[in-house]
Amino acid sequence: MAGGALCFLLVSLVAFVAHPFHTSLTQIQYDAKNQAFEVSFRVFTDDLETALTKENNGNKIHLQDQKHDRLIEKYIRKQFIIADAQRKPKVLTYIGYEPEGDAQWIYFELPGQSPDGLKNVVIKHTLLMDLFDDQVNLVNLQSSQQKKTIVFRNNQPVQAVSL
């Protein structure tokens, strides 16, 4: 009985400990039918809520309570930018977000593009880097037959990309 209680206590404690790594996944994929790049971010819900709370002047954000589209869109636009070679930002269209397990998927679109629309661009990806020194943002790019993965860290938040 004591062993079962100890096991329950340990499992309960582990459930309340934050995940041990800080990472996000961004997928950028060309949609030929719509002539647009689809941009999808997968971010841990607790990390996103912490970032949004900070953006919201300390007022606590709970994503399951209500929709926070405006705040999420503003935060992502501040942290993620795709710019052309002359550093002119490309216009991303916000689509929305949805939960998946312990994470949130956030969707944007880069409309009016050809498959080579990400040739010679610069990407800034500082999502959650203001909160976590060990934050890693992975970006998977896919257009036609080309695929590329880029890793963004605090010491390398802006990178030139050609796909």
Residue frames relative to the residue before (quaternion, step in Angstrom):
aa qw qx qy qz dx dy dz
M 1.0000 0.0000 0.0000 0.0000 0.00 0.00 0.00
A 0.6614 0.5025 -0.3149 0.4592 3.59 0.89 -0.90
G 0.6304 0.5343 -0.3277 0.4579 3.60 1.06 -0.78
G 0.6499 0.5139 -0.3125 0.4646 3.60 1.02 -0.79
A 0.6500 0.5075 -0.3116 0.4721 3.57 1.02 -0.81
L 0.6425 0.5139 -0.3192 0.4704 3.58 1.01 -0.83
C 0.6376 0.5250 -0.3171 0.4661 3.58 0.97 -0.87
F 0.6499 0.5132 -0.3101 0.4670 3.59 0.93 -0.91
L 0.6513 0.5190 -0.3100 0.4586 3.57 0.97 -0.89
L 0.6667 0.4994 -0.3046 0.4618 3.59 0.91 -0.88
V 0.6502 0.5019 -0.3128 0.4769 3.59 0.95 -0.86
S 0.6437 0.5211 -0.3188 0.4610 3.58 0.98 -0.80
L 0.6625 0.5005 -0.3081 0.4644 3.59 0.95 -0.83
V 0.6440 0.5213 -0.3185 0.4604 3.58 0.96 -0.86
A 0.6282 0.5553 -0.3370 0.4282 3.59 1.01 -0.75
F 0.7332 0.4121 -0.2330 0.4881 3.61 1.12 -0.60
V 0.5423 0.5898 -0.4133 0.4326 3.60 1.25 0.01
A 0.4937 -0.6568 0.4795 0.3082 3.58 -0.93 0.89
H 0.6100 -0.5487 0.4083 0.4002 3.54 -1.17 0.53
P 0.5224 -0.7096 0.3924 0.2637 3.59 -0.97 0.86
F 0.7516 0.2975 -0.2028 0.5527 3.61 1.19 -0.08
H 0.2713 -0.7545 0.5807 0.1411 3.54 -1.20 0.58
T 0.2458 0.7677 -0.5458 0.2288 3.51 -0.30 1.28
S 0.1120 -0.7449 0.6485 0.1097 3.52 -1.27 0.43
L 0.2476 -0.7379 0.6077 0.1581 3.53 -1.26 0.43
T 0.0536 -0.7743 0.6304 0.0129 3.54 -0.89 0.98
Q 0.1105 -0.7820 0.6117 0.0464 3.53 -0.87 0.99
I 0.0561 -0.7723 0.6328 0.0019 3.54 -0.87 1.02
Q 0.0682 0.8190 -0.5555 0.1270 3.53 -0.43 1.27
Y 0.4121 -0.7192 0.5051 0.2405 3.54 -0.95 0.89
D 0.1596 -0.7551 0.6317 0.0738 3.56 -1.00 0.95
A 0.3142 -0.7956 0.4922 0.1613 3.57 -0.19 1.33
K 0.6137 0.5756 -0.3458 0.4152 3.58 1.01 -0.80
N 0.7786 0.3164 -0.1507 0.5206 3.58 0.92 -0.96
Q 0.3143 -0.7711 0.4850 0.2671 3.59 1.33 -0.07
A 0.5620 0.5599 -0.3886 0.4686 3.52 0.82 1.11
F 0.3675 -0.6600 0.5932 0.2783 3.51 -1.29 0.38
E 0.2664 -0.7367 0.6038 0.1477 3.56 -0.91 1.00
V 0.1180 -0.7942 0.5957 0.0203 3.57 -0.78 1.09
S 0.0063 0.8078 -0.5857 0.0661 3.57 -0.57 1.20
F 0.1558 -0.7770 0.6072 0.0580 3.54 -0.90 1.03
R 0.1032 -0.7521 0.6461 0.0784 3.58 -1.02 0.83
V 0.0383 0.8061 -0.5786 0.1183 3.54 -0.53 1.29
F 0.5222 -0.6133 0.4811 0.3460 3.58 -1.01 0.76
T 0.5458 -0.6578 0.4185 0.3070 3.57 -0.87 1.00
D 0.6812 0.4925 -0.3148 0.4407 3.62 0.80 -0.91
D 0.6434 0.5073 -0.3267 0.4712 3.59 1.02 -0.73
L 0.6569 0.5055 -0.3087 0.4665 3.57 0.95 -0.87
E 0.6404 0.5181 -0.3243 0.4651 3.60 0.97 -0.82
T 0.6317 0.5225 -0.3302 0.4679 3.60 1.02 -0.77
A 0.6696 0.4939 -0.2951 0.4696 3.59 0.91 -0.91
L 0.6802 0.4861 -0.2913 0.4650 3.59 0.92 -0.88
T 0.6015 0.5429 -0.3517 0.4687 3.58 1.09 -0.67
K 0.6394 0.5120 -0.3141 0.4800 3.58 0.98 -0.84
E 0.6689 0.4969 -0.2868 0.4727 3.60 0.96 -0.90
N 0.7086 0.4451 -0.2263 0.4986 3.56 1.19 -0.67
N 0.5765 -0.6395 0.3457 0.3731 3.57 1.13 0.76
G 0.7280 -0.4501 0.2376 0.4592 3.58 1.02 0.79
N 0.5058 0.6194 -0.4418 0.4066 3.61 1.25 -0.04
K 0.4815 -0.7277 0.4206 0.2484 3.55 -0.55 1.27
I 0.1658 -0.7709 0.6114 0.0669 3.55 -0.95 0.99
H 0.0341 -0.7534 0.6566 -0.0026 3.55 -0.97 0.98
L 0.3623 -0.7849 0.4629 0.1958 3.56 -0.37 1.23
Q 0.6473 0.5190 -0.3393 0.4434 3.61 1.10 -0.50
D 0.5944 0.6124 -0.3546 0.3819 3.60 1.20 -0.45
Q 0.7865 -0.1428 0.1414 0.5840 3.55 0.89 -0.93
K 0.6177 -0.5395 0.4123 0.3967 3.55 -1.27 0.16
H 0.0966 -0.7942 0.5996 0.0190 3.53 -1.03 0.86
D 0.0791 0.8578 -0.5037 0.0645 3.57 1.04 0.81
R 0.6766 0.5097 -0.3107 0.4312 3.59 0.77 -0.98
L 0.6859 0.4823 -0.2817 0.4664 3.58 0.90 -0.92
I 0.6459 0.5088 -0.3155 0.4737 3.59 0.98 -0.84
E 0.6524 0.5155 -0.3169 0.4564 3.58 0.88 -0.92
K 0.6604 0.5114 -0.3020 0.4594 3.60 0.89 -0.94
Y 0.6681 0.5065 -0.3011 0.4543 3.58 0.91 -0.93
I 0.6773 0.4843 -0.3013 0.4647 3.60 0.83 -0.95
R 0.6451 0.5278 -0.3287 0.4440 3.60 0.91 -0.86
K 0.6520 0.5094 -0.3054 0.4713 3.58 1.10 -0.68
Q 0.7652 0.4110 -0.1841 0.4601 3.57 1.01 -0.85
F 0.7830 0.2534 -0.1193 0.5554 3.60 1.17 -0.49
I 0.0951 0.7910 -0.5935 0.1141 3.55 -0.63 1.15
I 0.1348 -0.7222 0.6716 0.0959 3.52 -1.11 0.83
A 0.0122 -0.8052 0.5917 -0.0370 3.57 -0.73 1.09
D 0.5222 -0.6164 0.4771 0.3461 3.55 -1.19 0.52
A 0.7551 -0.3993 0.2621 0.4492 3.59 -1.29 0.05
Q 0.6818 0.4547 -0.2813 0.4992 3.59 1.17 -0.53
R 0.5051 -0.6886 0.3730 0.3627 3.56 1.38 0.25
K 0.4066 0.6639 -0.5107 0.3649 3.58 1.12 0.64
P 0.4215 -0.7364 0.4664 0.2503 3.63 -0.57 1.13
K 0.3760 -0.6808 0.5836 0.2335 3.52 -1.14 0.79
V 0.4586 -0.7011 0.4814 0.2577 3.57 -1.08 0.75
L 0.1631 -0.7752 0.6079 0.0536 3.54 -0.71 1.19
T 0.2647 -0.7477 0.5903 0.1498 3.56 -1.07 0.80
Y 0.3589 -0.7353 0.5367 0.2062 3.57 -0.75 1.06
I 0.2204 -0.7852 0.5703 0.0983 3.58 -0.93 0.97
G 0.6527 -0.4773 0.3415 0.4790 3.61 0.86 -0.92
Y 0.2982 -0.7329 0.5734 0.2126 3.54 -1.32 -0.28
E 0.0464 -0.7845 0.6180 0.0233 3.54 -1.29 0.43
P 0.4822 -0.6704 0.4795 0.2969 3.57 -1.12 0.66
E 0.0238 0.7468 -0.6645 -0.0156 3.52 -1.32 0.49
G 0.8151 -0.1212 0.0342 0.5655 3.56 -0.26 1.25
D 0.7928 -0.2532 0.2150 0.5110 3.57 -0.77 -1.05
A 0.6673 0.4746 -0.2867 0.4973 3.57 1.26 0.37
Q 0.3145 -0.6954 0.6068 0.2221 3.51 -1.42 0.09
W 0.2376 -0.7097 0.6417 0.1673 3.55 -1.15 0.72
I 0.0923 -0.7779 0.6213 0.0164 3.56 -0.86 1.03
Y 0.1662 -0.8365 0.5214 0.0293 3.56 -0.74 1.12
F 0.0018 0.7455 -0.6660 0.0261 3.51 -1.09 0.94
E 0.1926 -0.7510 0.6158 0.1405 3.53 -1.33 0.19
L 0.2104 -0.7302 0.6364 0.1323 3.54 -1.17 0.70
P 0.1335 -0.8611 0.4880 0.0508 3.59 0.16 1.32
G 0.7980 0.3452 -0.2364 0.4337 3.53 -1.41 0.22
Q 0.4767 0.6811 -0.4203 0.3638 3.56 1.01 0.79
S 0.3438 -0.6602 0.6145 0.2613 3.50 -1.30 0.39
P 0.6921 -0.4757 0.3152 0.4420 3.61 -1.18 0.25
D 0.7116 0.4129 -0.2666 0.5020 3.61 1.13 -0.50
G 0.2894 0.8034 -0.4694 0.2246 3.59 1.24 0.49
L 0.7133 0.3826 -0.2599 0.5265 3.58 1.23 -0.24
K 0.3614 0.7037 -0.5134 0.3327 3.54 1.13 0.71
N 0.8540 -0.0004 -0.0432 0.5186 3.55 -0.82 1.05
V 0.3747 0.6917 -0.5269 0.3216 3.57 0.64 1.14
V 0.3053 -0.6933 0.6138 0.2220 3.52 -1.37 0.20
I 0.1177 -0.7944 0.5939 0.0481 3.56 -0.87 0.96
K 0.1495 -0.7280 0.6642 0.0808 3.52 -1.04 0.94
H 0.0681 0.7960 -0.5950 0.0878 3.58 -0.73 1.07
T 0.1106 0.8253 -0.5368 0.1358 3.57 0.05 1.35
L 0.2043 0.8146 -0.5161 0.1683 3.56 1.24 0.44
L 0.8710 0.0225 -0.0847 0.4834 3.57 -0.82 1.16
M 0.4564 0.7016 -0.4501 0.3114 3.61 1.21 0.02
D 0.6060 0.5452 -0.3605 0.4533 3.58 1.19 -0.40
L 0.6906 0.4623 -0.2710 0.4857 3.59 1.26 -0.31
F 0.8209 0.1796 -0.0321 0.5411 3.56 0.96 -0.93
D 0.4179 -0.7194 0.5028 0.2347 3.58 -0.72 1.08
D 0.7327 0.4176 -0.2256 0.4877 3.58 1.12 -0.68
Q 0.3213 0.7730 -0.4944 0.2342 3.62 1.25 0.26
V 0.0543 -0.7632 0.6439 0.0047 3.55 -1.01 0.94
N 0.1018 -0.7846 0.6108 0.0313 3.57 -0.83 1.03
L 0.1727 -0.7896 0.5858 0.0593 3.54 -0.52 1.24
V 0.0871 -0.7788 0.6200 0.0372 3.56 -1.00 0.86
N 0.1294 -0.7609 0.6338 0.0508 3.54 -0.80 1.10
L 0.1162 -0.7924 0.5982 0.0269 3.57 -0.67 1.17
Q 0.0623 0.7921 -0.6054 0.0472 3.56 -1.00 0.82
S 0.1278 0.7545 -0.6309 0.1276 3.51 -0.90 1.08
S 0.8154 -0.0314 -0.0408 0.5766 3.57 -0.68 1.12
Q 0.8017 -0.2397 0.1946 0.5119 3.57 -0.62 -1.11
Q 0.5969 0.5928 -0.3573 0.4057 3.59 1.24 -0.12
K 0.0193 -0.7688 0.6392 -0.0049 3.53 -1.11 0.84
K 0.0456 0.7857 -0.6141 0.0591 3.52 -1.08 0.76
T 0.1605 -0.7576 0.6238 0.1054 3.57 -1.13 0.71
I 0.0880 -0.7825 0.6162 0.0105 3.53 -0.93 0.99
V 0.2233 -0.7733 0.5839 0.1061 3.56 -1.00 0.88
F 0.1341 -0.7801 0.6099 0.0389 3.55 -0.83 1.10
R 0.0047 -0.7795 0.6255 -0.0343 3.56 -0.93 1.00
N 0.7288 -0.4191 0.3075 0.4458 3.56 -1.30 0.14
N 0.7220 0.4216 -0.2539 0.4864 3.60 1.00 -0.74
Q 0.7730 0.1951 -0.1358 0.5882 3.59 1.29 -0.02
P 0.1017 0.8525 -0.5045 0.0916 3.61 0.58 1.15
V 0.7390 0.2919 -0.1833 0.5788 3.60 1.28 -0.27
Q 0.0600 0.8134 -0.5737 0.0756 3.56 -0.81 1.01
A 0.4255 -0.6508 0.5641 0.2779 3.53 -1.20 0.65
V 0.0684 -0.8031 0.5916 -0.0209 3.56 -0.93 0.96
S 0.0026 0.7681 -0.6400 -0.0212 3.53 -1.15 0.63
L 0.0256 -0.8046 0.5925 -0.0284 3.55 -0.68 1.10
